[in-house]
């Protein structure tokens, strides 16, 4: 081993004292490969599945939100379960590969095999929906059809009843658009606008004749239907600005009413849900173990920085996902989703292969425990309130396992008040004492259990619950937007699916740059303050989206504004994401990291289980833009809760001491015993 370098998430001085503890970035990136595969899938899932449900089944916003929340409802139970299972994992696989690695490998392989079938089972329904969509869009330049439908929607909006598909009377009035002007709007898809450079380039106009695009050099010239090209362009611009979102809603309702509710449509949706459920079970089986691996191999003071690296790896997985769906969504629609999920499966397989080749969990955990000993970091006790238990006696000829079993039996016979006295009399390990305390606690009522805690322990528990509550509320706000992002941008802003994907990708790319400085930010001002700053940025940006972003005849304006505000929100939420998980694990021990990871996901997944449906209901009840007000309100509550948190913040990074050969040997032996 080279001097000063290790493989346990930190760089320390193994041959001398006084050097500061530092993060091993290379190893942390290797551990992050598992998380990159997870985010590769979920980023594609969150962006593509709402589009698939919208375009294929035309589901109402609330029902689509309910389906998008089912995966999180399932994870609510499965993530804590698999986190605890991996904490307590035993057997041959664990002995050979470690506690977390078998879950990661087996779960990923199952997910890869299953996920391709998610879009395959919808192909028949997709074809039907595409035909219906084409039939409606063929009527957009039909004066009679447009006048009938736009007039009905306008009148319903005035009366405040029936379907009026987001006809915004105030928006029309502000743009001097009368009823007659509105019902006279047409859309001619033969007039094609291209830019010399995406978004910001000069507009060049073409008119499609017999399938070929002929450039228009004189916009005042007469088109084949008798109007000038300038009049057609103005009509198309008004359509995009005032009517497109209404037509998109009308198409969705038509698909749902005419096809999804039919016998074949219900069957297709049912089969889709069964396959999706199997995929989600597979994904849930290894998420907690994969995330818990980072704290397993990283000393507590370095976990904010390490979590920044892990999230950067997740950002890399998200970037791969973005490239896949942005490129594919620009093509013909029918087989897009099959190609996307097939590509995602391939990407996850490559990341898993790299993880298997580069990560030796047992070796990394062993080295981490050695470093914790070197720097005086006790991962088996709470850092803020240590009550160190004496080490077990090492008498010759005495079997330690037998002694601990006898001690446990003795302790279980005592009441809670006698536990500390038993601890003093019997030389037992912290693990055995923890088991005894847990069994004794089961005999207490909640009131007695709470009364038995010291003031310090109560404060830590309160902080733990407040952290989880704050995490719950910010995920309520953030996931409401992320789970409806693709639908909002394509349906409400009338942007193309590929352009919507580009917005998502740009946000990920720019935000990824923030991961590293955000980790250092926590070291400077603390995790709690960093989180509050991040929450505040998200609230500001969501309010700006609600009131400043509107459909426009020039799609560049809403695209740029929305992207800018979404970037601000993304940066703020990255600050929160990097620091909330380390706050939770700061209150755990080495033996409960997986369990606390599960608690973290209880908070995130319970929020994500219900907020897509609530967000969809908000969009249905009012205008789509009010989704962002709902999200801002949730995150404001997260700020309030975080203000009362007192524990779980960053600790000062310690300096090391020299370990003897005997100490290093003992650490290795203890690590091997723990993993058997």
C-alpha positions in Angstrom: 0.0 0.0 0.0 1.3 3.4 -0.9 2.0 5.8 1.9 -0.9 8.1 2.8 -3.4 6.4 0.6 -6.2 4.0 1.5 -9.3 2.4 0.1 -12.0 3.3 2.6 -13.3 6.6 1.5 -10.5 8.6 3.2 -6.9 9.5 2.9 -5.0 9.4 6.1 -1.6 9.2 7.6 -1.0 5.5 8.4 2.6 6.0 9.4 2.5 9.1 11.5 0.2 11.4 13.5 -1.3 14.8 12.9 -2.5 14.7 9.3 -6.1 15.7 8.5 -8.6 13.1 7.4 -9.4 13.4 3.7 -11.8 11.8 1.3 -10.6 9.1 -1.2 -12.3 10.4 -4.3 -11.3 7.5 -6.5 -12.9 4.9 -4.3 -16.0 7.0 -3.7 -16.5 7.2 -7.5 -16.2 3.4 -7.7 -18.8 2.9 -5.0 -21.0 5.4 -6.8 -21.3 3.2 -9.9 -24.2 1.4 -8.3 -26.0 4.6 -7.6 -25.3 5.8 -11.2 -27.2 2.7 -12.4 -30.1 3.5 -10.1 -30.4 7.1 -11.3 -30.0 6.0 -14.9 -33.2 4.1 -14.6 -35.2 6.5 -12.4 -34.3 9.5 -14.5 -35.7 7.8 -17.6 -38.6 6.5 -15.6 -39.7 9.8 -14.2 -39.4 11.6 -17.6 -40.6 8.9 -20.0 -43.3 7.0 -18.1 -45.6 10.1 -17.6 -45.3 10.7 -21.4 -46.1 7.1 -22.1 -49.2 7.2 -19.9 -50.2 10.6 -21.4 -49.7 9.7 -25.0 -50.8 6.1 -24.9 -53.6 6.0 -22.4 -54.5 9.7 -22.1 -55.0 9.3 -18.3 -56.4 12.2 -16.3 -53.7 14.1 -14.4 -54.8 12.7 -11.0 -54.9 9.1 -12.2 -51.6 9.4 -13.9 -50.2 10.9 -10.7 -51.6 8.0 -8.7 -49.8 5.4 -11.0 -46.6 7.4 -10.8 -46.9 7.3 -7.0 -47.4 3.5 -6.8 -43.7 2.8 -7.2 -42.9 5.0 -4.2 -45.7 3.4 -2.2 -44.1 0.0 -2.9 -40.7 1.4 -2.0 -42.0 2.8 1.2 -42.2 -0.7 2.6 -39.4 -2.5 0.6 -36.6 0.0 1.0 -36.5 -0.2 4.9 -36.9 -4.0 4.6 -34.0 -4.5 2.3 -31.9 -2.0 4.1 -32.3 -3.9 7.3 -31.9 -7.3 5.5 -28.5 -6.1 4.2 -27.5 -4.8 7.6 -28.0 -8.3 9.0 -27.0 -10.3 6.0 -25.1 -13.6 6.7 -24.1 -16.6 4.7 -21.7 -17.6 1.9 -22.4 -14.7 -0.4 -21.9 -12.2 2.4 -18.8 -13.8 3.6 -17.3 -13.7 0.1 -18.6 -10.3 -1.3 -19.9 -8.3 1.7 -23.3 -7.3 3.0 -24.4 -5.0 0.2 -22.9 -6.3 -3.0 -25.1 -9.5 -3.4 -28.2 -7.3 -3.2 -26.8 -4.9 -5.8 -25.8 -7.5 -8.3 -28.9 -9.7 -8.1 -31.4 -6.8 -8.0 -29.8 -5.0 -10.9 -29.8 -8.2 -13.1 -33.5 -8.8 -12.4 -34.4 -5.2 -13.2 -32.5 -5.3 -16.4 -34.3 -8.4 -17.6 -37.7 -7.1 -16.8 -37.7 -3.4 -17.7 -37.7 -3.9 -21.5 -41.1 -5.5 -21.2 -42.7 -2.3 -19.7 -43.1 -0.5 -23.1 -43.4 -3.6 -25.2 -46.8 -4.5 -23.6 -48.1 -1.1 -24.6 -47.3 -1.2 -28.3 -50.8 -2.1 -29.4 -52.4 0.7 -27.4 -49.7 3.1 -28.6 -50.7 2.4 -32.2 -54.4 3.1 -31.5 -53.6 6.3 -29.7 -51.3 7.5 -32.5 -54.0 7.0 -35.0 -56.5 9.0 -32.9 -54.0 11.8 -32.4 -53.3 12.1 -36.1 -57.1 12.2 -36.8 -57.5 15.2 -34.5 -54.5 17.1 -35.8 -55.8 16.7 -39.4 -58.7 18.9 -38.4 -56.6 21.9 -37.1 -56.8 23.7 -40.4 -60.5 22.9 -40.9 -62.5 26.1 -40.3 -65.8 24.4 -39.4 -64.2 22.0 -36.9 -62.1 24.6 -35.2 -64.9 27.2 -34.9 -67.2 24.6 -33.3 -64.8 23.3 -30.7 -63.0 26.6 -29.9 -66.3 28.4 -29.6 -67.7 25.8 -27.2 -64.5 25.9 -25.0 -64.6 29.7 -25.0 -68.2 29.8 -23.9 -67.7 27.2 -21.2 -64.8 29.2 -19.9 -67.0 32.3 -19.7 -69.8 30.3 -18.0 -67.3 28.6 -15.7 -68.6 25.1 -16.4 -67.9 22.1 -18.5 -64.7 21.3 -20.4 -62.8 24.4 -21.6 -59.3 22.9 -21.7 -57.4 25.7 -20.0 -58.8 28.5 -22.1 -57.4 31.5 -20.1 -59.8 34.4 -20.6 -57.5 36.8 -18.8 -54.6 35.8 -21.0 -56.7 36.3 -24.1 -57.9 39.7 -22.9 -54.4 40.9 -22.1 -53.4 40.0 -25.7 -56.5 41.8 -27.2 -57.9 38.5 -28.4 -61.7 38.6 -28.8 -64.0 35.5 -29.1 -64.1 35.9 -32.9 -60.4 36.2 -33.1 -60.0 33.1 -30.9 -62.4 30.9 -32.9 -60.8 32.0 -36.2 -57.4 30.5 -35.2 -56.1 27.8 -37.6 -53.0 25.7 -37.7 -51.4 24.7 -41.0 -48.8 22.0 -40.4 -47.6 22.4 -44.0 -45.8 25.6 -43.0 -42.5 24.5 -41.4 -40.3 26.8 -39.3 -36.6 25.9 -39.0 -33.8 27.7 -37.2 -30.3 28.2 -38.4 -29.2 27.5 -34.8 -31.4 25.7 -32.1 -33.5 28.1 -30.1 -31.6 31.3 -30.9 -30.9 31.0 -34.6 -32.7 32.9 -37.4 -36.1 31.5 -38.5 -36.2 30.1 -42.0 -39.7 29.1 -43.4 -40.6 26.2 -45.7 -43.9 25.1 -47.2 -44.4 21.3 -47.6 -45.5 20.4 -51.1 -45.9 16.7 -52.0 -43.8 15.7 -49.0 -40.9 18.1 -49.9 -40.1 21.3 -48.0 -39.8 24.3 -50.3 -38.1 27.4 -48.9 -40.3 30.5 -48.9 -38.4 33.6 -50.0 -41.4 36.0 -50.0 -43.8 35.7 -47.0 -46.3 38.0 -48.7 -46.8 35.6 -51.6 -50.0 33.6 -51.8 -50.1 30.0 -50.5 -52.1 27.2 -52.3 -55.1 27.8 -50.1 -55.4 31.5 -51.1 -53.9 33.0 -47.9 -50.5 34.6 -47.8 -47.7 32.8 -46.0 -47.6 35.7 -43.6 -51.3 35.1 -42.6 -50.6 31.3 -42.2 -47.6 32.1 -40.0 -49.6 34.4 -37.8 -52.3 31.8 -37.4 -49.8 29.1 -36.4 -48.2 31.5 -33.9 -51.6 32.3 -32.4 -52.4 28.5 -32.3 -49.2 27.8 -30.3 -49.8 30.7 -28.0 -53.5 30.3 -27.3 -54.9 27.0 -28.5 -52.2 24.3 -28.5 -52.4 23.3 -24.8 -56.2 23.1 -25.2 -56.0 20.8 -28.2 -53.4 18.6 -26.3 -55.9 18.2 -23.4 -58.7 17.4 -25.8 -56.7 14.7 -27.5 -55.8 13.2 -24.1 -59.4 13.0 -23.1 -60.4 11.5 -26.4 -57.8 8.7 -26.1 -59.0 7.9 -22.6 -62.7 8.1 -23.3 -62.7 6.3 -26.6 -59.9 3.8 -26.3 -58.4 3.4 -22.8 -61.8 2.6 -21.2 -62.5 0.0 -23.8 -62.0 -3.7 -23.0 -58.7 -3.9 -24.9 -57.5 -0.6 -23.4 -58.2 -1.9 -19.8 -56.4 -5.2 -20.5 -53.4 -3.3 -21.9 -53.2 -1.1 -18.9 -53.5 -4.0 -16.5 -50.7 -6.0 -18.1 -48.6 -2.9 -18.1 -49.1 -2.4 -14.4 -48.2 -6.0 -13.6 -44.9 -5.8 -15.5 -44.2 -2.4 -14.0 -44.8 -3.7 -10.5 -42.2 -6.5 -11.1 -39.6 -4.0 -12.3 -40.2 -1.8 -9.3 -39.8 -4.7 -6.9 -36.5 -5.5 -8.5 -35.3 -1.9 -8.3 -36.4 -1.5 -4.7 -34.5 -4.7 -3.6 -31.0 -3.0 -4.0 -31.5 0.7 -3.7 -31.0 0.9 0.1 -28.0 -1.5 0.1 -26.4 0.5 -2.7 -26.9 3.8 -0.9 -25.8 2.4 2.4 -22.5 1.2 0.9 -21.1 4.8 0.9 -21.5 5.3 4.7 -20.2 1.8 5.2 -16.8 2.7 3.7 -16.7 6.4 4.7 -16.0 7.9 8.1 -18.8 10.1 9.4 -17.1 13.5 9.1 -16.5 13.0 5.4 -20.0 11.8 4.4 -21.3 15.1 3.0 -18.4 15.3 0.7 -18.7 11.6 -0.2 -22.5 12.1 -0.8 -21.7 14.9 -3.2 -19.5 12.5 -5.1 -22.2 9.8 -5.0 -24.7 12.3 -6.3 -22.3 13.3 -9.0 -22.1 9.7 -10.1 -25.9 9.7 -10.1 -25.8 12.8 -12.2 -23.6 10.9 -14.7 -26.2 8.2 -14.8 -28.9 10.8 -15.3 -26.8 12.4 -18.2 -26.6 9.0 -19.9 -30.4 8.7 -19.5 -30.9 12.2 -20.9 -28.9 11.4 -24.0 -30.9 8.3 -24.6 -34.4 9.7 -24.3 -33.6 13.1 -25.9 -32.1 11.5 -29.0 -34.8 8.7 -29.3 -37.8 11.0 -28.7 -36.9 13.0 -31.8 -37.8 10.0 -34.0 -41.0 8.2 -34.9 -43.0 7.6 -31.8 -44.4 4.1 -31.8 -41.2 2.2 -30.9 -39.5 5.1 -29.0 -40.2 3.7 -25.6 -38.9 0.2 -26.4 -35.6 1.7 -27.6 -35.3 3.9 -24.6 -35.8 1.2 -22.0 -33.6 -1.2 -24.0 -30.8 1.3 -24.0 -31.3 2.1 -20.3 -31.0 -1.7 -19.6 -27.8 -1.8 -21.6 -26.3 1.1 -19.7 -27.2 -0.4 -16.3 -25.5 -3.6 -17.3 -22.3 -1.8 -18.2 -22.3 0.1 -14.9 -22.9 -3.1 -13.0 -20.0 -4.8 -14.8 -17.7 -1.9 -13.8 -19.0 -2.0 -10.2 -18.2 -5.7 -9.9 -14.7 -5.2 -11.4 -13.7 -2.3 -9.2 -15.5 -2.6 -5.9 -14.2 -5.0 -3.1 -16.7 -4.3 -0.4 -15.0 -6.4 2.3 -11.6 -4.8 1.8 -13.1 -1.3 1.8 -15.1 -1.8 5.0 -12.0 -3.3 6.7 -9.9 -0.3 5.8 -12.6 2.2 6.9 -12.7 0.6 10.3 -9.0 0.9 10.5 -9.1 4.6 9.6 -11.9 5.2 12.2 -9.7 3.7 14.9 -6.7 5.7 13.7 -8.6 9.0 13.9 -10.6 8.2 17.0 -14.0 8.0 15.2 -16.3 5.5 16.9 -18.9 4.5 14.3 -20.6 2.2 16.8 -21.6 5.0 19.2 -23.3 8.3 18.8 -20.6 10.9 18.3 -22.2 13.7 20.2 -22.9 11.7 23.3 -20.4 8.8 23.7 -20.8 6.2 26.4 -18.1 3.8 25.5 -18.6 0.2 26.6 -15.6 -1.7 28.0 -13.9 -4.0 25.6 -14.6 -7.8 26.1 -12.1 -9.6 28.3 -9.7 -11.7 26.3 -9.0 -14.6 28.9 -7.3 -17.6 27.4 -9.4 -20.6 26.8 -12.7 -18.7 27.0 -15.0 -18.7 24.0 -16.1 -15.1 23.4 -19.3 -16.1 21.6 -20.3 -18.3 24.4 -19.6 -15.6 27.0 -21.6 -13.0 25.1 -24.5 -15.4 24.8 -24.5 -16.0 28.5 -24.2 -12.3 29.2 -27.2 -11.6 26.9 -29.3 -14.1 28.7 -28.4 -12.5 32.0 -29.2 -9.0 30.9 -32.6 -10.0 29.4 -33.6 -11.1 32.9 -33.1 -7.6 34.3 -35.3 -4.6 34.1 -34.3 -1.5 32.1 -33.0 0.2 35.2 -30.5 -2.6 35.7 -29.0 -2.6 32.2 -26.3 0.0 32.9 -25.3 -1.8 36.1 -25.1 -5.0 34.2 -22.9 -3.3 31.6 -20.5 -2.3 34.3 -20.3 -5.7 35.9 -20.1 -7.7 32.7 -17.5 -7.1 30.1 -19.7 -7.2 26.9 -19.5 -5.9 23.4 -21.7 -2.9 22.3 -23.6 -5.2 19.9 -24.7 -7.5 22.6 -25.7 -4.6 24.8 -27.7 -3.1 22.0 -29.6 -6.4 21.5 -30.4 -6.5 25.2 -31.6 -2.9 25.3 -33.8 -3.5 22.3 -35.4 -6.6 23.9 -36.0 -4.7 27.1 -37.5 -1.8 25.3 -40.1 -4.0 23.8 -41.6 -4.6 27.2 -42.1 -0.8 27.8 -45.0 1.3 26.8 -44.2 4.3 24.5 -44.5 6.7 27.4 -42.1 4.6 29.6 -39.7 4.2 26.7 -39.6 8.0 26.1 -39.2 8.7 29.9 -36.3 6.3 30.1 -34.3 8.4 27.6 -31.9 11.1 28.7 -32.5 14.8 27.7 -29.7 14.4 25.1 -31.2 11.3 23.6 -34.6 13.0 23.4 -33.2 15.9 21.6 -31.4 13.6 19.1 -34.6 11.7 18.5 -36.6 15.0 18.0 -34.0 16.1 15.5 -34.1 12.8 13.7 -37.9 13.0 13.3 -37.7 16.7 12.2 -35.1 15.8 9.6 -37.3 13.1 8.2 -40.3 15.4 8.2 -38.4 18.1 6.4 -37.1 15.6 3.8 -40.7 14.4 3.4 -42.0 18.0 2.6 -39.2 18.9 0.2 -39.8 15.7 -1.7 -43.5 16.5 -1.7 -42.6 19.7 -3.5 -39.8 18.5 -5.8 -41.4 15.3 -7.0 -44.7 17.0 -7.8 -42.8 18.9 -10.4 -40.4 16.2 -11.6 -43.1 13.6 -12.1 -45.2 16.1 -14.1 -42.3 17.9 -15.9 -42.6 16.2 -19.3 -46.4 16.5 -19.3 -46.3 20.2 -18.2 -43.7 21.2 -20.9 -45.3 19.3 -23.7 -49.0 19.8 -22.8 -49.1 23.3 -21.2 -46.1 25.0 -22.9 -46.6 23.0 -26.1 -42.9 22.1 -26.4 -41.7 19.1 -28.3 -40.8 16.0 -26.3 -37.2 16.2 -27.4 -37.0 19.9 -26.4 -38.6 19.1 -23.1 -35.9 16.4 -22.6 -33.2 18.9 -23.5 -34.4 21.2 -20.7 -34.2 18.3 -18.3 -30.7 17.4 -19.5 -29.4 20.9 -19.4 -30.6 21.2 -15.8 -28.8 18.0 -14.8 -25.6 19.0 -16.6 -25.4 22.5 -15.0 -26.5 21.2 -11.6 -23.9 18.4 -11.7 -21.2 21.0 -11.6 -22.5 22.1 -8.2 -22.1 18.7 -6.5 -18.4 19.2 -5.5 -18.6 22.8 -4.2 -21.8 21.9 -2.4 -20.0 19.2 -0.4 -17.4 21.8 0.7 -20.2 24.3 1.4 -21.5 22.0 4.1 -18.1 21.8 5.6 -17.9 25.6 5.8 -21.3 26.6 7.0 -22.9 23.3 8.1 -25.4 21.0 6.6 -28.5 22.5 8.1 -27.8 26.1 6.9 -26.8 24.7 3.5 -30.1 22.9 3.2 -32.1 26.0 4.1 -30.3 28.0 1.4 -31.1 25.3 -1.1 -34.8 25.2 -0.1 -35.1 29.0 -0.4 -33.7 28.9 -4.0 -36.2 26.2 -5.0 -39.1 28.2 -3.5 -38.0 31.4 -5.4 -37.7 29.6 -8.7 -41.0 27.8 -8.5 -42.8 31.0 -7.8 -41.2 32.6 -10.8 -42.2 29.7 -13.0 -45.8 30.1 -11.9 -46.1 33.8 -12.7 -43.5 34.5 -15.4 -43.6 31.5 -17.8 -46.5 31.5 -20.3 -47.0 29.9 -23.8 -45.8 32.2 -26.5 -45.8 32.4 -30.3 -42.0 32.2 -30.1 -41.2 29.0 -28.2 -37.7 30.4 -27.4 -39.1 32.7 -24.7 -40.9 30.2 -22.5 -38.2 27.7 -23.1 -35.4 30.0 -21.9 -37.3 31.3 -18.9 -38.5 27.9 -17.8 -35.0 26.4 -18.2 -33.4 29.3 -16.2 -35.9 29.0 -13.3 -35.7 25.2 -13.3 -31.9 25.4 -13.1 -32.2 27.6 -10.0 -34.5 25.1 -8.4 -32.3 22.2 -9.4 -29.2 23.9 -7.9 -31.1 24.5 -4.7 -32.4 21.0 -4.4 -29.0 19.5 -5.1 -27.7 21.4 -2.0 -30.5 19.8 0.0 -30.0 16.4 -1.6 -26.3 16.3 -0.8 -26.8 17.1 2.9 -30.0 15.5 4.0 -28.9 11.9 3.7 -25.6 12.5 5.7 -27.7 14.2 8.4 -29.7 11.0 8.8 -26.7 8.7 8.8 -24.9 11.0 11.3 -27.4 9.8 13.8 -26.8 6.1 13.0 -24.1 3.6 13.9 -22.1 1.3 11.7 -24.5 -1.5 12.5 -27.7 0.5 11.6 -26.6 2.4 8.5 -28.8 0.3 6.2 -31.7 0.6 8.6 -31.4 4.4 8.8 -31.0 4.5 5.0 -34.4 2.7 5.0 -35.8 5.4 7.3 -34.5 8.1 4.9 -36.3 6.4 2.0 -39.5 6.0 4.1 -39.6 9.8 4.2 -38.7 10.3 0.5 -40.9 7.5 -0.9 -43.9 8.2 1.1 -43.9 11.7 -0.2 -43.3 10.5 -3.8 -46.2 8.0 -3.4 -48.8 10.7 -2.8 -47.5 14.0 -4.3 -47.8 13.1 -8.0 -51.5 12.4 -7.5 -52.0 15.7 -5.5 -50.0 17.6 -8.1 -52.1 16.1 -10.8 -55.3 17.1 -8.9 -54.0 20.7 -8.6 -53.4 20.8 -12.4 -56.9 19.5 -13.0 -58.6 21.8 -10.5 -56.9 25.0 -11.9 -54.3 25.8 -14.4 -51.2 23.7 -14.9 -48.9 26.5 -13.6 -50.4 26.2 -10.1 -48.5 23.0 -9.7 -45.5 25.2 -9.0 -47.3 27.1 -6.2 -48.2 23.8 -4.6 -44.5 22.7 -4.7 -43.3 26.0 -3.3 -45.7 25.8 -0.4 -44.4 22.3 0.4 -40.8 23.4 0.5 -41.6 26.4 2.7 -42.9 23.9 5.3 -39.6 21.9 4.8 -37.7 25.1 5.7 -39.7 25.7 8.8 -39.1 22.1 10.0 -35.4 22.2 9.3 -35.0 25.4 11.4 -35.8 23.4 14.5 -33.2 20.6 13.9 -30.4 20.7 16.5 -28.4 17.5 15.7 -27.0 15.7 12.7 -24.9 18.6 11.4 -21.3 18.4 10.2 -18.5 17.7 12.6 -15.0 19.0 12.6 -12.6 16.7 10.7 -10.1 15.2 13.1 -6.4 14.5 12.8 -5.0 11.0 13.1 -2.7 9.0 15.3 -0.2 6.2 14.6 -1.6 2.7 14.9 0.5 -0.2 16.0 0.7 -3.4 14.0 -1.3 -5.2 16.7 -4.1 -2.6 16.5 -4.3 -3.0 12.7 -4.4 -6.8 13.0 -7.2 -6.7 15.6 -9.3 -4.4 13.4 -9.0 -6.7 10.5 -10.0 -9.7 12.6 -13.0 -7.9 14.0 -14.1 -6.8 10.5 -13.9 -10.4 9.2 -15.9 -11.6 12.2 -18.6 -8.9 11.7 -19.0 -9.9 8.0 -19.2 -13.7 8.5 
